[in-house]
């Protein structure tokens, strides 16, 4: 027992000696002021330098968490200073996001390039007859129709085919005059008076010309000369090859017709027109000669290629559209007037233009925006002036330059991690989202991001981020905090 008491006394004496040695510290040893935090803050955090001007303090893992005084972040990590001589004022509309966060949400970007832009216009059209290949059948004299050979619509006729016979007193009289003039000229061929013979020949020529003006063919006149007898009726022939698309409602056989009365309408279907409607904003891109792809729902897998032949000079006041006429070849006569067709135009609208993908543009009511990546983790909101659209890209007239890197996706996820909304709001005013300490009021509720993803949590109401840095010199007794440093609950 005496030995145990002796060991206890020696241990007590050694403890007293060690405590005195630490208190006196004759060798000038230094001791760590604190242990690493549970959140993993490094022991060798950058010390505060009083010789440099501090703009504000921010959390090392959350650049959007800032304070006007040193302290700790909601994650328990020491705030780090942002110095004035190491942070140039960023352009208006600039936001900063942790590069690790942008990697995790899959931010995609690509350089802005120049390219040709083609606009695809899709519309519908109606097939119509080629007006240049329409022929009306009528007579240039009065008479009665007999022996009708073409009786119904849609009948195909060839050029020179007989349509009907007609009896006309005018035709009979003119035939008789022609035969008499021909006989008179033949008798005067041996006359010793050349002038009289010449007048006889001119009378024959004028009568023959009158028959030609009445559409009497050379073959019919040759038959008259050969038979030497006027014919009671003459046949009316088709002037073109085509299809009967219109016919008088009344029966033709035995009908009395007057000069100029239209009896048939013939259409040559070897070419056909397609009339399509386009909107006002598409008119400027359309040109005569523009190629068009025409497809008919009832002829799948058989596209036709046509070309714009005419742009009508007026708009429909009801639909606000303009008619464009396309001409198609129809060699097998499968296309008919009145059919519906789907028409596609690939119209070049811009050449060698700065272009950005459609998904990169944030469309607004009064302006359009894009997000540019200036460096890893640094983004800038830029207002752009858009031009033509086509192939899924927009032409940019102003706002970006060659070589700029544009964000294609996750713009609103960036907003959830940063103050992108404020950057857009302050773009016109020329202020930056990295505001001065007076502009930061931590503890206020952050508005939701446009993407609908909850914003980063803020501090509970009443908690202020004005904590003292443990490494800073102690304050006077008059301004000593009533509660533990940095938090007033």
C-alpha atoms as one frame of an Amber mdcrd trajectory, in Angstrom:
protein
   0.000   0.000   0.000   2.907   2.328   0.759   4.148   1.668  -2.788   0.800
   2.639  -4.327   0.720   5.880  -2.383   4.213   6.706  -3.617   3.266   6.099
  -7.284   0.238   8.380  -6.932   2.286  11.171  -5.441   4.859  10.930  -8.265
   2.128  11.006 -10.957   0.533  14.043  -9.393   3.876  15.841  -9.273   4.578
  15.062 -12.945   1.161  16.420 -13.958   1.743  19.652 -12.046   5.147  20.014
 -13.757   3.697  19.452 -17.231   0.970  22.035 -16.666   3.520  24.573 -15.473
   5.710  23.896 -18.540   2.809  24.506 -20.934   1.869  27.712 -19.123   5.405
  29.116 -19.146   6.257  27.821 -22.741   9.958  28.659 -22.538  10.673  27.384
 -26.117   7.920  29.494 -27.787   5.943  26.492 -29.042   2.597  27.120 -30.921
  -0.501  25.019 -30.495  -3.419  24.528 -32.968  -6.293  26.825 -32.031  -9.003
  24.357 -33.149  -9.463  20.902 -34.549 -10.811  20.206 -38.003 -14.559  20.671
 -38.181 -16.892  17.778 -38.562 -17.845  19.048 -42.014 -14.310  18.480 -43.209
 -12.972  22.054 -43.298  -9.223  21.974 -43.948  -6.778  22.780 -41.222  -4.723
  24.940 -43.596  -7.538  27.314 -44.646  -6.207  30.509 -46.150  -5.597  32.976
 -43.319  -7.138  36.413 -43.335  -4.781  39.064 -44.709  -5.396  42.533 -43.350
  -3.263  44.158 -46.074  -5.828  43.329 -48.806  -9.313  44.809 -49.260 -12.086
  42.257 -48.773 -15.194  42.643 -50.936 -17.238  40.012 -49.120 -17.043  36.546
 -47.608 -18.495  33.445 -49.246 -18.988  29.776 -48.509 -16.310  27.586 -50.123
 -18.878  24.997 -51.303 -21.728  27.419 -52.153 -20.644  30.574 -54.027 -24.139
  32.035 -53.675 -23.872  32.093 -49.883 -22.145  35.385 -48.996 -21.753  37.565
 -45.951 -20.309  40.943 -45.085 -18.391  39.436 -42.142 -16.316  36.321 -41.518
 -18.084  33.340 -40.043 -19.279  29.878 -40.961 -21.576  28.595 -43.680 -24.728
  26.514 -43.063 -22.509  23.485 -43.718 -20.262  24.453 -40.824 -17.326  25.535
 -42.966 -15.375  28.744 -42.558 -16.268  31.530 -44.991 -13.427  32.507 -47.298
 -12.664  36.105 -48.286 -13.052  37.522 -51.797 -10.439  40.261 -52.297 -10.853
  43.370 -54.432  -7.483  42.934 -56.162  -8.297  39.382 -57.228 -11.821  39.773
 -58.639 -12.410  42.083 -61.573 -15.980  43.362 -61.853 -17.778  40.884 -64.121
 -19.946  42.071 -67.008 -23.633  42.705 -66.314 -25.700  39.538 -66.182 -22.804
  37.316 -65.006 -23.422  34.456 -62.577 -21.022  32.034 -60.959 -21.828  28.398
 -60.266 -19.709  25.676 -58.728 -18.078  23.851 -61.686 -18.734  20.549 -59.952
 -22.452  21.330 -59.903 -22.569  22.149 -63.607 -20.877  18.829 -64.307 -23.357
  16.880 -62.230 -26.453  18.394 -63.913 -25.106  17.770 -67.399 -24.648  21.281
 -68.738 -23.975  21.067 -72.485 -22.371  23.834 -74.497 -20.900  24.381 -77.936
 -19.160  27.184 -79.824 -21.186  29.608 -81.924 -20.496  28.956 -85.613 -21.535
  30.276 -88.996 -23.680  28.226 -91.351 -26.284  28.366 -94.080 -29.855  28.228
 -92.818 -32.719  26.692 -94.777 -36.324  27.074 -93.754 -38.735  24.197 -94.325
 -42.233  25.334 -95.259 -44.991  22.729 -95.163 -48.403  23.501 -96.553 -51.275
  21.977 -98.500 -52.461  22.711-102.006 -55.168  21.996-104.536 -54.488  20.747
-108.057 -55.847  22.882-110.902 -55.772  22.882-114.692 -52.964  24.585-116.527
 -54.629  27.750-117.823 -52.185  27.901-120.725 -53.507  24.548-121.965 -57.234
  25.268-121.787 -59.245  25.528-125.043 -62.879  26.557-125.547 -64.840  25.112
-128.481 -67.367  27.448-130.137 -68.481  28.509-133.591 -67.972  31.781-135.403
 -71.296  31.503-137.223 -74.897  30.611-136.406 -76.303  27.166-137.087 -77.869
  23.914-135.892 -75.889  21.058-134.326 -76.236  17.522-135.682 -74.543  14.167
-135.126 -72.860  14.919-131.765 -69.814  12.626-131.281 -68.639  13.771-127.790
 -71.442  13.697-125.256 -70.101  13.512-121.681 -67.624  15.113-119.291 -64.248
  13.537-118.789 -64.113  12.108-122.317 -60.657  12.203-123.808 -60.410  13.647
-127.312 -57.526  14.099-129.680 -56.578  17.085-131.754 -58.587  17.051-135.002
 -61.203  14.604-133.664 -64.803  15.315-134.803 -66.984  16.800-132.055 -70.220
  17.375-133.986 -71.609  18.417-137.401 -73.316  21.747-137.935 -75.680  23.103
-140.572 -75.217  26.810-141.209 -76.716  28.755-144.114 -73.699  31.075-143.951
 -71.357  28.141-144.539 -73.421  26.828-147.458 -73.483  30.268-149.098 -69.756
  30.770-148.660 -69.016  27.360-150.172 -71.076  28.246-153.216 -69.303  31.608
-153.561 -65.942  29.860-153.412 -66.841  27.386-156.162 -68.198  30.147-158.395
 -65.095  32.304-157.873 -62.879  29.334-158.672 -64.767  28.637-161.940 -64.669
  32.317-162.927 -60.902  32.504-162.310 -60.347  29.351-164.358 -62.193  30.819
-167.384 -60.161  34.036-167.244 -56.798  32.318-167.146 -56.486  32.687-170.961
 -57.940  36.199-171.081 -55.967  38.831-172.928 -56.704  41.202-170.074 -54.342
  40.258-167.206 -55.926  42.713-164.776 -59.299  41.018-165.012 -57.724  37.599
-164.468 -55.886  38.919-161.409 -59.127  40.243-159.872 -60.755  36.856-160.380
 -57.888  35.105-158.610 -58.085  37.594-155.672 -61.801  36.847-155.325 -60.998
  33.140-154.940 -58.332  33.871-152.341 -60.608  36.122-150.257 -63.399  33.541
-150.213 -60.969  30.807-149.198 -59.616  33.041-146.426 -63.141  33.586-145.084
 -63.616  29.824-144.818 -60.307  29.562-142.948 -61.414  32.250-140.497 -64.459
  30.106-139.748 -62.148  27.218-138.776 -62.788  25.249-141.967 -59.664  23.155
-142.391 -57.542  22.866-145.538 -58.625  19.228-145.893 -62.289  20.236-145.877
 -61.639  22.941-148.508 -59.719  20.436-150.656 -62.691  18.063-150.467 -64.974
  20.911-151.557 -62.737  21.654-154.546 -62.571  17.991-155.477 -66.319  17.296
-155.199 -67.312  20.665-156.702 -70.528  20.533-154.640 -71.345  22.538-151.452
 -71.855  20.350-148.394 -74.976  20.854-146.284 -73.155  20.227-142.979 -69.533
  20.533-141.973 -67.780  18.841-139.036 -66.395  20.865-136.092 -63.043  19.445
-134.933 -61.275  19.558-131.558 -58.477  22.162-131.570 -56.385  20.334-128.912
 -55.755  16.973-127.321 -57.287  16.867-123.878 -60.189  16.021-121.636 -63.674
  17.524-121.720 -63.909  19.371-118.397 -66.998  21.472-119.173 -69.962  21.042
-121.522 -73.205  22.898-122.067 -75.920  21.661-119.740 -78.486  21.256-122.512
 -78.310  18.434-125.035 -76.264  19.490-128.057 -77.885  17.394-130.742 -80.319
  19.565-132.698 -79.525  22.706-130.668 -79.339  26.103-132.343 -76.114  27.930
-131.526 -75.057  31.462-132.112 -71.603  32.708-132.991 -69.319  32.758-129.940
 -71.396  30.401-127.768 -69.037  28.136-125.742 -69.974  24.478-126.190 -66.999
  22.563-124.738 -64.035  23.296-122.493 -60.970  21.163-123.190 -57.969  20.787
-120.855 -54.587  19.336-121.680 -53.522  17.387-118.561 -49.896  16.686-119.522
 -48.978  19.474-117.106 -50.995  20.580-114.098 -50.812  23.345-111.519 -50.861
  23.179-107.720 -52.144  26.240-105.854 -50.840  26.444-102.267 -51.270  29.014
 -99.489 -48.364  30.466 -97.496 -48.366  32.942 -94.599 -47.093  36.501 -94.671
 -43.813  35.782 -92.864 -42.987  33.072 -95.434 -43.525  35.206 -98.526 -40.117
  36.889 -98.475 -38.319  33.537 -98.711 -40.313  32.349-101.736 -38.951  32.799
-105.264 -40.103  31.944-108.780 -38.316  28.743-109.778 -38.159  27.455-106.191
 -38.220  23.641-106.053 -41.206  22.015-104.345 -41.888  18.449-103.239 -45.506
  17.402-103.814 -47.034  14.267-102.275 -50.591  13.019-102.604 -52.181  11.049
 -99.730 -53.752   8.588-102.194 -50.435   7.975-103.996 -48.088   7.159-101.076
 -44.414   6.719-101.827 -44.657   8.578-105.124 -43.500  12.173-104.686 -43.599
  14.679-107.530 -41.130  17.502-108.070 -42.425  20.839-109.259 -41.272  24.431
-109.496 -42.880  27.690-108.462 -44.140  29.390-111.609 -45.976  32.398-110.167
 -46.532  34.360-106.926 -49.949  35.951-106.854 -49.806  39.694-106.045 -52.563
  39.769-103.432 -53.454  38.314-100.017 -56.622  36.648 -98.865 -58.195  39.028
 -96.360 -59.813  36.210 -94.396 -56.877  33.826 -94.001 -54.027  36.361 -94.441
 -52.313  34.009 -96.868 -50.922  34.379-100.375 -51.359  31.891-103.215 -48.302
  30.326-104.842 -48.695  28.369-108.093 -46.532  25.307-108.821 -46.301  23.527
-112.172 -46.020  19.717-112.299 -45.408  17.296-115.121 -48.227  14.772-115.485
 -47.156  12.417-118.291 -49.345   9.474-117.252 -52.387  11.714-116.569 -52.828
  10.347-113.021 -53.198  13.830-111.525 -56.599  15.479-111.711 -57.819  18.956
-110.913 -59.362  19.250-107.458 -57.044  16.757-105.748 -55.383  17.725-102.452
 -51.620  17.561-102.036 -49.032  18.015 -99.288 -46.317  20.420-100.404 -42.870
  20.972 -98.853 -40.428  23.768 -99.662 -36.783  23.841 -98.496 -36.068  27.543
 -98.825 -32.579  28.995 -98.124 -33.128  32.025 -95.880 -29.605  32.968 -94.709
 -26.071  32.249 -95.830 -22.920  32.245 -93.674 -24.929  33.481 -90.688 -24.151
  33.227 -86.981 -26.481  30.484 -85.767 -27.454  29.073 -82.380 -29.641  26.019
 -81.692 -33.273  26.649 -80.867 -32.906  24.974 -77.454 -30.272  27.538 -76.429
 -32.637  30.515 -76.792 -34.806  31.697 -73.901 -37.771  33.328 -75.640 -39.301
  36.284 -73.847 -42.218  38.562 -74.510 -40.082  41.599 -75.279 -36.613  40.144
 -75.846 -34.704  36.913 -76.373 -31.819  35.704 -74.198 -29.006  33.173 -74.323
 -26.569  31.974 -71.655 -22.885  32.170 -72.595 -20.183  30.204 -70.800 -17.247
  32.540 -70.195 -15.174  30.076 -68.164 -15.798  26.919 -66.117 -18.470  27.873
 -63.604 -18.946  31.414 -64.974 -21.951  32.212 -67.149 -23.282  35.416 -68.659
 -26.830  36.166 -69.734 -26.859  38.018 -73.058 -29.742  39.611 -74.941 -29.743
  38.683 -78.628 -31.486  39.898 -81.759 -32.806  36.967 -83.737 -33.194  36.788
 -87.500 -34.430  33.895 -89.597 -35.304  30.427 -88.292 -34.731  27.112 -90.017
 -33.261  23.629 -89.544 -33.783  23.934 -85.779 -31.455  26.944 -85.438 -31.876
  30.713 -85.144 -29.885  33.297 -87.009 -28.367  35.772 -84.517 -28.028  39.317
 -85.812 -26.595  40.832 -82.621 -25.567  39.707 -79.126 -22.985  36.958 -79.753
 -19.704  36.743 -81.629 -17.748  34.059 -83.441 -16.121  31.703 -80.954 -18.508
  32.401 -78.052 -19.535  29.294 -76.142 -23.288  28.999 -75.704 -25.137  26.840
 -73.171 -27.517  24.371 -74.829 -29.182  22.781 -71.832 -29.787  23.051 -68.085
 -30.198  26.847 -68.145 -32.910  26.614 -65.507 -30.957  24.149 -63.407 -28.201
  26.731 -63.350 -30.847  29.127 -62.103 -31.627  26.783 -59.208 -27.994  26.922
 -58.099 -27.370  30.583 -58.839 -29.227  33.831 -59.109 -29.777  33.647 -62.861
 -33.160  35.327 -62.535 -31.565  38.308 -60.855 -28.878  38.389 -63.537 -31.544
  38.659 -66.210 -33.355  41.341 -64.204 -30.192  43.365 -63.726 -28.915  42.933
 -67.264 -30.340  46.253 -68.432 -29.316  48.143 -65.294 -25.673  47.058 -65.658
 -25.408  45.583 -62.125 -23.945  42.226 -61.226 -25.463  39.395 -59.253 -22.313
  39.231 -57.120 -23.565  42.146 -55.085 -21.792  44.071 -52.384 -22.304  43.096
 -48.760 -25.028  45.705 -48.310 -27.064  44.033 -51.036 -27.087  40.622 -49.375
 -29.754  39.862 -46.817 -29.354  36.247 -45.857 -32.303  34.777 -44.098 -34.812
  36.032 -46.679 -36.666  33.359 -48.622 -35.293  32.864 -52.127 -37.838  32.877
 -54.958 -38.338  29.613 -56.807 -36.322  29.081 -59.944 -38.081  29.175 -63.322
 -37.459  25.486 -63.833 -39.586  24.648 -60.832 -36.665  23.039 -58.918 -36.504
  24.304 -55.326 -33.763  26.811 -54.779 -30.934  26.213 -52.359 -32.131  26.374
 -48.726 -31.644  29.628 -46.888 -30.923  30.169 -43.239 -33.805  29.982 -40.749
 -35.554  33.255 -40.017 -33.743  35.328 -37.483 -30.312  33.811 -38.092 -27.752
  36.379 -39.227 -24.421  35.629 -40.897 -22.240  38.151 -39.105 -20.130  35.701
 -37.127 -16.674  36.658 -36.033 -13.636  34.903 -37.328 -11.966  33.063 -34.415
  -8.652  34.277 -35.818  -9.691  37.938 -35.721  -8.593  40.056 -32.747 -11.090
  40.224 -29.854 -13.426  43.188 -29.701 -13.806  45.558 -26.812 -15.849  44.767
 -23.775 -18.585  47.253 -24.741 -19.459  45.495 -28.018 -18.979  41.916 -26.796
 -21.832  39.669 -28.054 -24.407  38.555 -25.567 -24.583  35.105 -27.162 -21.957
  32.804 -28.635 -20.028  34.456 -31.467 -21.752  34.743 -34.788 -25.367  33.812
 -33.959 -28.187  35.618 -32.255 -31.092  33.272 -31.735
